[in-house]
Amino acid sequence: MKAIAYAAAAIRQMRKLPPPLRERIIAKMKRYAQTGAGDVKVMAGQPGARLRIGDWRVIFVETETEIEVRAVGHRREIYE
């Protein structure tokens, strides 16, 4: 299992979310870190990938040992 690290901006964004949604996002990230399963696509034009969780997106960069979550947000706003 890869370690999951959250950037300061991602932590601030997560704190604004309702607790049930926050728990769902954390659970999906843990599942991806353990198994590689999830709706993940490589980003075009910028480094990293995105994990789709309903209308919410998690932008992250993955290395051999770690997944660094850089942003969390609604699909309308995350790509701006």
PAVOSE-580437 format. One record per atom (N, C-alpha, C): residue number from 1; x, y, z; residue in one letter. Coordinates in pm, whole numbers, padded with zeros to 5 digits. Example, Ala and Ser with C-alpha at 12.3 -4.5 7.8 and 13.67 -1.06 7.14 Angstrom:
! residues 2
num X Y Z residuo
1 01319 -00569 00780 A $
1 01230 -00450 00780 A $
1 01320 -00330 00780 A $
2 01285 -00225 00708 S $
2 01367 -00106 00714 S $
2 01290 00003 00787 S $
//
This chain:
! residues 80
num X Y Z residuo
1 00084 -00118 00000 M $
1 00000 00000 00000 M $
1 00088 00125 00000 M $
2 00052 00219 -00082 K $
2 00125 00345 -00089 K $
2 00074 00439 00020 K $
3 00164 00523 00070 A $
3 00126 00624 00169 A $
3 00051 00737 00098 A $
4 -00045 00796 00166 I $
4 -00120 00908 00112 I $
4 -00082 01033 00189 I $
5 -00035 01135 00117 A $
5 00001 01263 00178 A $
5 -00090 01370 00120 A $
6 -00134 01461 00203 Y $
6 -00224 01568 00159 Y $
6 -00149 01701 00162 Y $
7 -00154 01775 00052 A $
7 -00096 01910 00048 A $
7 -00181 02002 00134 A $
8 -00124 02113 00178 A $
8 -00196 02207 00265 A $
8 -00325 02255 00200 A $
9 -00322 02282 00069 A $
9 -00442 02328 -00001 A $
9 -00550 02220 00001 A $
10 -00511 02095 -00017 A $
10 -00608 01985 -00016 A $
10 -00671 01969 00122 A $
11 -00592 01988 00227 I $
11 -00645 01978 00364 I $
11 -00749 02087 00388 I $
12 -00718 02208 00344 R $
12 -00815 02319 00359 R $
12 -00944 02289 00283 R $
13 -00931 02236 00163 Q $
13 -01048 02205 00082 Q $
13 -01130 02093 00146 Q $
14 -01064 01994 00202 M $
14 -01134 01882 00266 M $
14 -01210 01928 00390 M $
15 -01154 02021 00466 R $
15 -01219 02069 00588 R $
15 -01353 02137 00559 R $
16 -01367 02194 00439 K $
16 -01491 02264 00402 K $
16 -01604 02169 00363 K $
17 -01571 02044 00339 L $
17 -01671 01948 00294 L $
17 -01750 01890 00411 L $
18 -01875 01847 00385 P $
18 -01952 01781 00491 P $
18 -01883 01649 00531 P $
19 -01888 01613 00659 P $
19 -01818 01491 00705 P $
19 -01849 01363 00626 P $
20 -01975 01335 00588 P $
20 -01997 01210 00512 P $
20 -01924 01209 00378 P $
21 -01920 01323 00311 L $
21 -01850 01332 00183 L $
21 -01701 01318 00204 L $
22 -01649 01383 00306 R $
22 -01506 01375 00338 R $
22 -01465 01230 00364 R $
23 -01547 01157 00441 E $
23 -01517 01017 00470 E $
23 -01520 00932 00344 E $
24 -01615 00962 00255 R $
24 -01626 00887 00129 R $
24 -01502 00909 00043 R $
25 -01455 01034 00036 I $
25 -01335 01065 -00043 I $
25 -01212 00995 00015 I $
26 -01198 01001 00147 I $
26 -01084 00935 00213 I $
26 -01088 00784 00188 I $
27 -01206 00725 00198 A $
27 -01219 00580 00175 A $
27 -01181 00543 00032 A $
28 -01223 00624 -00066 K $
28 -01189 00595 -00206 K $
28 -01040 00611 -00231 K $
29 -00977 00709 -00166 M $
29 -00832 00727 -00182 M $
29 -00757 00608 -00121 M $
30 -00802 00563 -00004 K $
30 -00739 00446 00059 K $
30 -00754 00323 -00030 K $
31 -00873 00305 -00088 R $
31 -00897 00191 -00176 R $
31 -00804 00198 -00297 R $
32 -00789 00317 -00354 Y $
32 -00700 00332 -00469 Y $
32 -00555 00303 -00429 Y $
33 -00513 00352 -00313 A $
33 -00375 00330 -00267 A $
33 -00346 00182 -00245 A $
34 -00447 00107 -00200 Q $
34 -00427 -00035 -00172 Q $
34 -00436 -00122 -00297 Q $
35 -00533 -00092 -00383 T $
35 -00562 -00183 -00494 T $
35 -00541 -00124 -00633 T $
36 -00537 00008 -00642 G $
36 -00528 00071 -00774 G $
36 -00664 00081 -00843 G $
37 -00770 00045 -00771 A $
37 -00905 00047 -00827 A $
37 -00968 00185 -00811 A $
38 -01040 00227 -00912 G $
38 -01110 00354 -00907 G $
38 -01115 00418 -01044 G $
39 -01197 00519 -01058 D $
39 -01212 00591 -01185 D $
39 -01102 00697 -01192 D $
40 -00985 00655 -01240 V $
40 -00867 00742 -01244 V $
40 -00826 00765 -01388 V $
41 -00796 00890 -01420 K $
41 -00745 00924 -01553 K $
41 -00625 01017 -01537 K $
42 -00529 01002 -01627 V $
42 -00412 01089 -01627 V $
42 -00456 01226 -01679 V $
43 -00407 01331 -01615 M $
43 -00443 01467 -01653 M $
43 -00373 01506 -01782 M $
44 -00442 01580 -01865 A $
44 -00384 01631 -01990 A $
44 -00336 01774 -01964 A $
45 -00213 01802 -02000 G $
45 -00162 01937 -01989 G $
45 -00106 01975 -01853 G $
46 -00113 01887 -01757 Q $
46 -00053 01912 -01626 Q $
46 -00017 01778 -01562 Q $
47 00080 01778 -01471 P $
47 00122 01651 -01412 P $
47 00015 01594 -01319 P $
48 00013 01463 -01307 G $
48 -00076 01399 -01212 G $
48 -00195 01331 -01277 G $
49 -00288 01294 -01191 A $
49 -00408 01222 -01233 A $
49 -00524 01270 -01149 A $
50 -00645 01228 -01189 R $
50 -00762 01264 -01112 R $
50 -00842 01139 -01079 R $
51 -00899 01137 -00961 L $
51 -00987 01030 -00916 L $
51 -01127 01088 -00911 L $
52 -01221 01024 -00979 R $
52 -01359 01071 -00983 R $
52 -01438 01000 -00874 R $
53 -01509 01080 -00793 I $
53 -01596 01028 -00688 I $
53 -01728 01102 -00702 I $
54 -01817 01049 -00787 G $
54 -01942 01119 -00815 G $
54 -01914 01250 -00884 G $
55 -01964 01361 -00829 D $
55 -01938 01494 -00885 D $
55 -01811 01556 -00831 D $
56 -01737 01484 -00750 W $
56 -01617 01537 -00685 W $
56 -01493 01477 -00748 W $
57 -01384 01555 -00747 R $
57 -01258 01510 -00806 R $
57 -01144 01530 -00707 R $
58 -01050 01435 -00710 V $
58 -00928 01444 -00630 V $
58 -00812 01446 -00730 V $
59 -00734 01552 -00726 I $
59 -00618 01566 -00813 I $
59 -00496 01523 -00732 I $
60 -00416 01430 -00788 F $
60 -00302 01378 -00714 F $
60 -00187 01344 -00806 F $
61 -00069 01335 -00746 V $
61 00052 01292 -00815 V $
61 00100 01165 -00745 V $
62 00131 01064 -00824 E $
62 00168 00934 -00768 E $
62 00315 00904 -00798 E $
63 00387 00859 -00694 T $
63 00525 00812 -00711 T $
63 00527 00664 -00675 T $
64 00646 00608 -00669 E $
64 00659 00466 -00636 E $
64 00607 00433 -00496 E $
65 00625 00526 -00402 T $
65 00593 00496 -00262 T $
65 00481 00580 -00204 T $
66 00438 00685 -00276 E $
66 00346 00781 -00215 E $
66 00247 00836 -00317 E $
67 00130 00873 -00266 I $
67 00031 00946 -00344 I $
67 00014 01080 -00275 I $
68 00045 01188 -00348 E $
68 00031 01323 -00291 E $
68 -00096 01386 -00346 E $
69 -00195 01406 -00259 V $
69 -00320 01470 -00298 V $
69 -00296 01620 -00302 V $
70 -00319 01680 -00416 R $
70 -00293 01823 -00433 R $
70 -00418 01908 -00426 R $
71 -00534 01854 -00467 A $
71 -00658 01933 -00466 A $
71 -00778 01841 -00457 A $
72 -00884 01892 -00395 V $
72 -01011 01822 -00383 V $
72 -01119 01925 -00411 V $
73 -01213 01891 -00500 G $
73 -01318 01988 -00528 G $
73 -01426 01933 -00618 G $
74 -01529 02014 -00636 H $
74 -01640 01978 -00723 H $
74 -01593 01985 -00868 H $
75 -01651 01906 -00953 R $
75 -01608 01899 -01093 R $
75 -01619 02032 -01165 R $
76 -01714 02119 -01122 R $
76 -01729 02251 -01185 R $
76 -01609 02340 -01160 R $
77 -01545 02323 -01044 E $
77 -01444 02418 -01000 E $
77 -01301 02366 -01000 E $
78 -01283 02238 -00999 I $
78 -01151 02180 -00976 I $
78 -01053 02204 -01091 I $
79 -01101 02216 -01212 Y $
79 -01012 02227 -01327 Y $
79 -00977 02371 -01363 Y $
80 -01029 02467 -01291 E $
80 -01005 02609 -01323 E $
80 -00864 02651 -01288 E $
//
